[in-house]
Amino acid sequence: MIARSGRNSRSGSSSDGDVKQPVQSVPSLGFAPHVAVCITPLYGRPMRPPRPNAPIFAATAAGACAAAALASCTLDSEGLGATSQPGDASVEGAGGAAGGGGLDGAAGSDGPAGSAGAAGIGGHGGDSGSAGADGSAPDAACPSYLLLCDDKCVDPGVDPAHCGACDNACAVAQVCVGGACVTQCGAGATLCDGACVDINIDPANCGGCGKACPQGEACVAGACTLVCVGGSSLCDGACVDLQSDPANCGVCGTACASNAICLAGACAPLCPGMVLCGESCADLETDEGNCGACGVVCKSVESCTDGVCRSPASCREALDHDPAAPNGVYALDLDGPGPQAPFDAYCDMTFLGGGFTLALNLDTSDGHATWWGDPLWTTNATHGEAASALLQDFKSEAYNGMIGASEILVVVHQEGARVGYKRFLKINGATLLSHMNGGDNTLIGVAVIDSDIASITPQERVVRLSTQLYANHCVATGGGCTSGTAGSPDGDRLGSHEATPSNNVGGGLGNWHDIHYCCTGQTYAGMSCAGGAFRTTSEAQGGWGTCYTGTTPGFFGTDTFGPSTNACSNVTCGNAAWSSSNGIEYDFAVYLR
């Protein structure tokens, strides 16, 4: 192989030969001492030259380097441009080849002129080689894994100035990875899908790129962990309330003893004398939310007594227990734990401060006449339904058994719509039934507390005029109202002296005037009948009819035990011949408080 001169002297001219011969490969193994010999490639790559920056050449002829598998090449002693050697004479007598120019080198100085080629056999000598040009960077190809960029071989896979291709420079904050510019992450961050993330806390890349946590979990220290909400804390893989969890009381792992509970984050004795219901200690004897057993809730007006939800004994007690209780029907238990069963009662929870229990209602036009002789006044019998108490004749268990009331309220109304009232101070706490069985003229209301009578018609007397209230008010004209069989008194089950200023023209509730006048052989409320027609047997106001004086107010509504004929005559037995309706529809309600 013939060594080349510099870039500008690729073919030398013969100094003394006239004919230029073509350069041919020389098969001979004889080489001049300064000819460069190529290194045998190892593992598919050319080996480095012995000295830095020395040019590398590939053998083109099947020469001695390849044949002998040499491990190095010999360069000229100057390391600059190589001088051409005289050409060997050709076998055919051809002229010697021109001396090659100096080898390309890094900034080498001009090489000396080549010697004239030796004369070939029968031919002219070769031309003298011209001076080698200045040495420059090699233009030989870089190894397959490098690129020649700016006269240098670079690795495009990692070089940030030539990333993937020459002059493709990465940005300041980027690095070249695999021939692509990527973001350079700071300390503690990892590049995942083009973004720098902290794989210790990133739920989308928890512990590594692409490792996403399930919904409801967070990334903690590179591991997906359950997220606790609502003030709970994560303890051993579970969310717990450190304020109440006996296994993790106050802090994770702090367990309370078997005879203790966790209250407000601290272990406490397990409900001494009480029972643990849910997270709270309860006294099952008195706790209205856990009465007798956990979860048994009493009604708003009930109390828990001895582990049993007890109905109040009165509407006043119910209102005291629940000040927001509205008007309506409530179960009352008059004797508490005693044998008497609770009953439904109508309670007025708003009028005059509320807490009034309805004991009696007289609807004067419902077809039922609660006159003097009706046994409802003096027996334990009850009548009507609490749900419709103000729309019909009604007698409650409160009439028979309520004790301790200090007030009695009489209300004039029309099917529940109040017209007026009068409230009395009750003489004692006895029941209305006991008052009614106390004989003639038994005082119940000793004084008027307050009243509203402005809208009540002047024909009404017992509420509008009374200053006291009596049971079995009896105006005697011989005999008594509740005892004896003779005489003919006027009687009202509830009345007053002011309502009856004179005989036969008074008024009250539960009327029978001229007792003893009725059909022969009959008996009512212990009175025997002397014959003839009833005089008056109305439910309310019991005044005689207009046939008697022309100015008597008559009775309210239409209910009368003996049908009214307004005849002022005894000709028809069984009728109330001396009475008439005044045409006014008033009803009367009696409350206790």
C-alpha positions in Angstrom: 0.0 0.0 0.0 1.3 3.4 -0.9 1.1 6.2 1.7 -0.6 9.4 0.6 0.7 12.9 0.8 -1.3 15.9 2.2 -4.7 16.8 0.9 -3.3 18.9 -1.9 -0.7 16.3 -3.1 -2.8 13.2 -3.6 -0.7 12.3 -6.8 3.0 13.3 -7.0 4.7 14.2 -10.3 7.8 12.4 -11.4 10.9 14.5 -11.4 12.7 12.7 -14.1 10.3 10.4 -15.9 8.5 11.8 -18.9 5.6 9.3 -18.8 3.3 9.1 -15.8 2.4 5.6 -14.9 -0.8 4.7 -13.2 -0.6 3.8 -9.6 -1.2 0.2 -9.0 -1.5 -2.0 -6.0 1.8 -3.7 -5.1 1.4 -7.2 -4.0 4.9 -7.4 -2.6 5.3 -7.7 1.1 8.3 -5.5 1.1 7.6 -2.1 2.6 9.8 0.9 3.2 10.6 1.6 6.9 8.4 4.7 7.1 5.3 3.4 5.5 2.2 3.4 7.8 0.8 0.0 8.5 -2.9 -0.4 9.5 -3.9 -2.0 12.8 -5.8 -5.2 12.6 -9.4 -4.5 13.8 -10.4 -6.2 17.1 -14.1 -7.0 17.9 -15.2 -5.1 14.8 -13.7 -1.8 15.8 -10.3 -0.2 14.8 -7.9 -0.1 17.6 -6.5 3.2 18.7 -3.2 4.3 17.1 0.0 4.2 19.3 0.0 8.0 19.7 -2.8 10.5 20.3 -4.2 12.2 17.3 -2.4 9.9 14.9 -4.4 9.2 11.7 -5.9 5.8 11.2 -5.9 4.2 7.7 -7.6 1.1 6.4 -5.6 -1.3 4.3 -7.0 -1.5 0.8 -4.7 -4.1 -0.7 -4.4 -7.7 0.3 -1.0 -6.6 1.8 1.2 -7.7 4.4 -0.7 -6.0 7.3 -3.8 -8.0 6.7 -1.9 -11.1 5.9 0.3 -11.0 8.9 -2.5 -9.7 11.3 -0.3 -7.0 12.6 -1.3 -5.3 15.9 0.2 -1.9 15.2 1.2 0.5 12.5 4.6 2.3 12.1 4.4 6.0 11.4 7.1 8.4 10.3 9.5 9.5 12.9 8.2 13.1 12.9 4.6 12.3 13.4 3.9 14.8 10.6 3.3 14.3 7.0 5.0 11.1 5.8 7.6 11.3 3.0 7.1 9.3 -0.1 9.5 6.5 -0.8 11.0 5.6 -4.1 8.7 3.4 -6.1 9.8 -0.1 -6.8 10.3 -1.0 -10.4 7.4 -2.8 -11.9 7.8 -6.2 -13.2 6.6 -5.0 -16.4 9.1 -2.3 -16.5 6.6 0.4 -15.7 7.7 3.6 -14.2 7.8 4.0 -10.5 4.8 5.4 -8.8 4.8 8.9 -7.7 5.8 9.6 -4.1 2.7 10.0 -1.9 2.1 13.2 0.0 2.4 13.5 3.7 -0.3 11.9 5.9 -3.1 14.1 7.2 -2.3 15.0 10.8 -3.5 17.4 13.4 -2.0 20.7 12.5 1.2 19.1 11.0 3.9 21.1 9.3 4.6 20.8 5.7 6.3 17.5 4.8 9.4 17.4 2.8 9.2 16.8 -0.9 9.1 13.1 -1.9 12.1 11.5 -3.6 12.0 10.6 -7.2 10.8 7.2 -7.9 13.4 4.6 -8.9 13.5 3.8 -12.5 11.6 0.8 -13.4 13.0 -1.9 -15.5 12.8 -0.6 -19.0 10.8 2.4 -17.8 11.2 6.0 -16.7 11.7 6.9 -13.1 8.8 8.2 -11.1 8.1 11.8 -10.6 9.3 13.5 -7.5 6.7 13.9 -4.8 5.6 17.4 -4.0 5.7 18.9 -0.6 3.0 17.7 1.9 0.3 20.2 2.7 -0.4 21.4 6.2 -1.8 18.7 8.4 -5.5 18.9 9.3 -8.3 17.0 11.1 -9.0 13.7 9.5 -12.0 13.3 7.3 -12.1 9.5 7.7 -15.4 8.0 8.8 -16.1 7.7 12.7 -16.9 4.3 14.2 -20.5 3.2 13.6 -21.6 4.3 17.1 -20.3 7.8 16.8 -21.0 10.8 14.6 -18.5 13.3 13.0 -19.7 16.7 14.2 -17.4 19.8 13.9 -14.5 17.5 12.9 -14.9 15.5 16.1 -16.4 12.1 16.7 -19.2 12.4 19.3 -21.7 10.0 20.9 -25.2 11.3 19.9 -26.8 9.2 22.6 -25.4 11.2 25.5 -23.8 14.4 24.0 -26.0 17.4 25.1 -24.5 19.5 22.2 -25.3 16.9 19.6 -28.2 14.9 21.0 -29.4 12.5 18.4 -27.9 14.6 15.6 -25.1 17.1 15.0 -25.8 20.5 16.5 -29.1 19.4 18.2 -28.2 21.0 21.5 -30.4 20.3 24.7 -31.7 23.1 26.8 -29.9 24.2 30.0 -32.2 22.1 32.3 -32.0 19.0 30.1 -29.8 16.1 29.6 -29.2 13.8 26.6 -30.6 10.3 27.3 -30.8 7.8 24.5 -30.4 10.5 21.8 -33.3 12.6 23.2 -33.3 15.7 25.3 -35.1 15.1 28.6 -35.7 17.2 31.6 -33.0 17.0 34.2 -34.7 16.4 37.6 -33.3 17.8 40.9 -32.3 15.9 44.0 -35.1 13.6 45.3 -37.1 13.8 42.0 -37.5 11.1 39.3 -38.3 11.7 35.6 -41.6 9.9 34.8 -43.3 10.4 31.5 -41.6 13.8 30.9 -42.2 15.2 34.4 -40.1 15.3 37.5 -42.0 13.7 40.4 -41.3 12.5 43.9 -42.1 8.8 43.9 -42.3 8.9 47.7 -45.5 10.9 47.6 -46.9 10.9 44.1 -50.0 8.7 44.0 -49.6 8.3 40.2 -46.0 7.1 40.5 -45.8 5.7 44.0 -42.5 3.9 44.5 -41.8 4.0 40.7 -42.9 5.5 37.5 -46.4 4.4 36.5 -47.3 2.7 39.8 -50.6 4.4 40.6 -52.4 4.1 43.9 -56.1 2.9 44.0 -58.7 5.5 44.6 -59.0 6.5 48.3 -55.3 5.7 49.0 -52.3 8.1 49.3 -48.6 7.6 48.5 -46.6 7.6 51.8 -42.9 6.8 51.7 -43.3 5.3 48.3 -46.1 2.9 49.3 -49.8 3.2 48.6 -51.6 3.8 52.0 -55.3 4.0 53.0 -56.5 7.7 53.5 -58.6 8.3 56.6 -61.3 11.0 56.7 -63.6 12.6 59.2 -61.0 13.0 61.9 -60.1 9.4 62.0 -56.5 8.2 62.0 -54.7 5.3 60.3 -53.6 2.6 62.7 -52.3 -0.7 61.5 -54.0 -0.4 58.1 -57.4 0.7 59.5 -59.0 4.1 60.1 -60.0 4.5 63.7 -61.2 7.3 66.0 -58.5 7.9 68.5 -61.0 9.6 70.8 -63.2 6.5 71.3 -61.3 3.4 70.0 -60.4 1.3 73.0 -57.7 -0.5 71.0 -56.1 2.8 69.9 -57.0 5.3 72.6 -55.4 8.7 72.1 -52.6 7.3 69.9 -52.2 4.2 67.7 -51.6 1.0 69.7 -52.7 2.3 73.1 -55.3 -0.2 74.2 -57.6 0.2 77.2 -58.1 -2.6 79.7 -61.1 -4.9 79.3 -62.9 -3.1 82.1 -62.3 0.4 80.6 -63.5 2.4 77.6 -61.9 5.2 75.6 -63.5 8.6 76.3 -62.1 11.7 74.7 -58.8 9.9 73.9 -58.3 8.6 77.4 -59.0 5.3 79.0 -61.8 5.5 81.6 -63.6 3.0 83.9 -66.2 1.0 82.0 -69.5 2.8 83.0 -69.5 2.2 86.8 -73.1 1.5 87.7 -74.2 2.0 84.2 -74.2 0.3 80.8 -72.2 1.1 77.7 -74.6 2.0 74.9 -72.7 2.7 71.7 -70.0 5.0 72.8 -71.8 6.4 75.9 -72.5 5.2 79.3 -76.2 5.0 80.1 -78.3 4.5 83.2 -81.0 2.2 81.9 -83.2 3.1 84.8 -83.5 6.7 83.9 -82.0 7.3 80.4 -84.8 8.3 78.1 -82.7 7.4 75.1 -81.8 4.0 76.5 -84.7 3.1 78.8 -84.5 -0.4 80.1 -82.2 -1.4 77.2 -79.8 0.3 74.8 -81.6 2.1 72.0 -85.1 2.1 73.6 -86.1 5.8 73.1 -89.0 7.3 75.1 -91.4 9.8 73.5 -90.7 13.4 73.9 -93.2 13.9 76.7 -92.3 10.6 78.5 -89.9 10.0 81.2 -87.8 6.9 82.0 -88.7 5.5 85.4 -87.3 2.2 86.7 -86.3 1.3 83.2 -89.8 1.9 81.7 -91.0 4.8 79.5 -93.7 6.4 81.6 -96.4 8.6 80.2 -97.0 11.9 82.0 -99.7 12.1 84.6 -101.1 15.3 83.1 -100.8 17.6 80.1 -99.0 20.0 82.4 -96.3 17.4 83.2 -96.1 16.6 79.4 -95.5 20.3 78.6 -92.9 20.6 81.4 -91.0 17.7 79.8 -91.3 19.0 76.3 -92.0 22.8 76.1 -92.4 22.6 72.4 -95.3 20.0 72.5 -98.2 21.1 70.4 -102.0 20.9 71.1 -103.2 17.3 70.5 -103.8 13.9 71.9 -101.3 12.5 74.4 -101.2 9.3 76.5 -101.5 10.0 80.2 -100.8 7.7 83.0 -102.5 8.9 86.2 -100.9 6.4 88.6 -97.4 6.0 87.1 -96.2 2.5 87.9 -99.6 1.6 89.4 -102.1 -0.8 87.8 -104.2 1.8 85.9 -103.4 1.7 82.2 -102.5 4.9 80.3 -105.3 6.6 78.4 -105.6 9.1 75.5 -106.4 12.6 76.5 -106.7 15.9 74.6 -104.2 18.5 75.8 -104.3 22.3 75.1 -100.6 23.2 75.1 -100.9 26.8 74.1 -103.8 28.6 75.8 -102.9 30.6 78.9 -99.5 29.0 79.1 -100.8 25.5 78.1 -100.8 22.3 80.0 -104.6 22.0 80.3 -106.2 18.5 80.3 -109.7 18.2 78.9 -111.9 16.4 81.4 -115.4 17.0 79.9 -116.9 18.5 76.7 -120.6 19.1 76.1 -121.5 19.4 72.5 -125.1 20.7 72.7 -126.1 19.4 69.2 -124.5 16.1 68.7 -127.6 14.0 69.5 -126.4 12.9 72.9 -127.9 14.7 75.9 -125.7 14.8 79.0 -128.5 16.1 81.3 -128.7 15.9 85.1 -129.8 12.2 85.1 -127.0 11.0 82.8 -124.8 8.5 84.7 -121.6 10.0 83.2 -121.7 12.7 85.9 -121.4 10.4 88.8 -119.8 7.1 87.6 -116.4 6.0 86.2 -117.9 5.6 82.7 -116.2 7.5 79.9 -117.6 8.7 76.6 -116.3 9.7 73.1 -112.8 9.8 71.5 -110.0 12.1 72.5 -109.1 12.7 68.8 -112.6 14.4 68.3 -113.1 15.5 71.8 -114.2 19.1 71.0 -116.6 17.9 68.3 -118.8 15.6 70.5 -119.9 14.9 74.0 -116.7 13.6 75.7 -115.8 12.4 79.2 -112.1 11.5 79.9 -110.5 9.4 82.5 -109.0 12.7 83.7 -112.5 13.5 85.0 -112.5 10.4 87.1 -108.9 10.1 88.3 -106.8 13.2 87.9 -105.7 14.5 91.2 -103.6 17.5 92.2 -105.2 20.0 89.8 -105.2 23.5 91.1 -107.2 25.2 88.3 -110.5 24.5 86.6 -111.2 26.2 83.2 -114.6 26.5 81.6 -114.5 27.4 77.9 -117.5 28.5 75.7 -116.7 27.4 72.1 -118.3 26.5 68.8 -116.9 23.2 67.5 -113.5 24.0 69.0 -113.5 27.7 68.1 -113.2 29.6 71.4 -115.8 32.3 72.2 -114.9 33.1 75.8 -113.7 31.5 79.1 -113.5 31.8 82.8 -110.8 30.2 84.9 -111.3 29.4 88.6 -108.9 28.6 91.5 -109.8 25.0 92.4 -110.6 24.4 96.1 -108.4 21.3 96.4 -106.7 18.6 94.3 -109.6 16.1 94.5 -111.0 14.6 91.3 -114.1 16.0 89.6 -115.9 12.8 90.1 -115.4 13.0 93.9 -116.7 16.6 93.8 -119.8 15.5 91.9 -120.5 12.8 94.4 -120.1 15.2 97.3 -123.8 16.2 97.6 -125.7 19.3 96.9 -123.9 22.6 96.3 -120.4 21.3 96.5 -117.9 24.2 96.0 -115.2 23.5 93.3 -114.0 26.9 92.1 -113.4 29.3 95.0 -112.4 32.4 93.0 -112.0 33.7 89.5 -108.5 33.9 88.3 -109.2 35.5 84.9 -111.8 35.5 82.1 -112.8 36.7 78.7 -116.5 37.0 78.4 -116.8 40.0 76.0 -118.0 37.8 73.1 -120.4 35.6 75.0 -124.1 36.3 74.4 -125.9 37.8 77.4 -128.3 34.8 77.4 -125.4 32.6 78.7 -125.2 32.8 82.5 -122.9 30.3 84.1 -119.6 31.4 82.5 -120.5 35.0 82.0 -121.9 35.7 85.5 -120.3 33.2 87.9 -118.0 34.3 90.7 -117.7 30.7 92.1 -118.4 27.3 90.6 -120.4 24.5 92.3 -121.1 20.8 91.7 -124.7 19.8 92.0 -125.9 23.4 92.3 -129.4 23.1 93.7 -132.1 25.8 94.1 -134.4 24.2 96.6 -138.2 24.5 96.4 -138.7 21.6 98.7 -136.5 18.6 98.9 -133.0 18.1 97.7 -131.4 17.6 94.3 -129.2 14.6 95.1 -131.1 13.0 97.9 -134.8 12.4 98.9 -137.7 11.7 96.7 -140.0 14.6 97.4 -139.9 18.3 96.5 -139.2 20.0 93.2 -135.8 21.8 93.2 -134.0 23.1 90.1 -130.6 21.4 89.6 -127.5 21.9 87.5 -124.5 19.6 87.7 -122.2 22.6 87.2 -123.6 26.0 88.1 -123.5 29.1 90.4 -125.6 31.3 92.6 -125.3 34.2 90.1 -126.6 32.0 87.3 -129.8 31.3 89.2 -131.0 34.6 90.9 -134.4 33.2 91.4 -136.3 29.9 91.1 -136.9 28.4 87.7 -135.0 31.0 85.6 -131.4 30.0 86.3 -128.9 28.2 84.1 -126.0 25.7 84.2 -124.6 22.6 82.7 -126.4 19.2 83.1 -129.9 20.5 83.8 -133.1 19.1 85.3 -135.5 21.7 86.5 -138.5 20.8 88.7 -136.9 17.5 89.7 -139.6 15.0 90.6 -141.8 16.0 87.7 -141.5 13.1 85.2 -143.5 10.1 84.2 -144.9 8.1 87.2 -142.9 5.0 88.2 -139.6 6.1 86.7 -136.5 6.9 88.7 -133.5 9.1 87.6 -130.3 9.8 89.6 -132.1 8.5 92.8 -135.1 10.7 92.3 -138.6 9.2 92.0 -141.1 10.7 89.6 -144.4 12.3 90.8 -146.1 12.1 87.4 -146.6 14.5 84.5 -144.1 15.7 81.9 -140.5 16.8 82.3 -140.0 20.5 82.7 -136.4 21.0 81.5 -133.8 18.2 80.7 -131.2 20.0 78.6 -127.4 19.7 78.4 -126.5 23.3 78.8 -128.1 26.5 80.3 -131.4 24.8 81.2 -133.4 27.9 81.3 -137.2 27.5 80.9 -138.8 28.1 77.6 -140.4 31.4 76.5 -143.8 29.9 77.3 -143.1 30.4 81.0 -142.3 34.1 81.2 -141.6 35.2 77.6 -138.1 36.3 78.4 -136.4 33.0 79.7 -133.3 32.3 77.6 -134.0 28.5 77.0 -131.3 25.9 76.3 -128.4 26.0 73.9 -128.3 23.8 70.8 -130.8 21.0 70.4 -129.8 18.2 72.8 -132.5 17.6 75.5 -133.4 14.3 77.2 -137.1 15.0 77.0 -138.2 16.4 73.6 -139.1 20.0 73.9 -142.6 21.1 73.0 -142.6 24.6 74.6 -146.2 23.9 75.6 -146.0 24.8 79.3 -148.2 21.8 80.0 -147.9 18.4 81.5 -150.2 16.7 79.1 -147.6 14.6 77.3 -145.6 12.2 79.6 -141.9 11.9 78.7 -141.6 15.3 76.9 -139.9 18.5 78.2 -143.0 20.6 77.8 -141.8 23.7 79.6 -138.6 24.3 77.7 -137.4 25.5 74.3 -134.1 26.1 72.4 -132.7 29.6 72.3 -131.2 28.8 68.8 -127.6 29.5 69.8 -125.1 26.7 69.1 -122.7 26.9 72.1 -120.5 24.1 73.4 -118.8 23.9 76.8 -115.4 22.4 77.6 -114.1 21.8 81.2 -110.3 21.6 81.6 -108.0 20.8 84.6 -104.5 22.1 85.3 
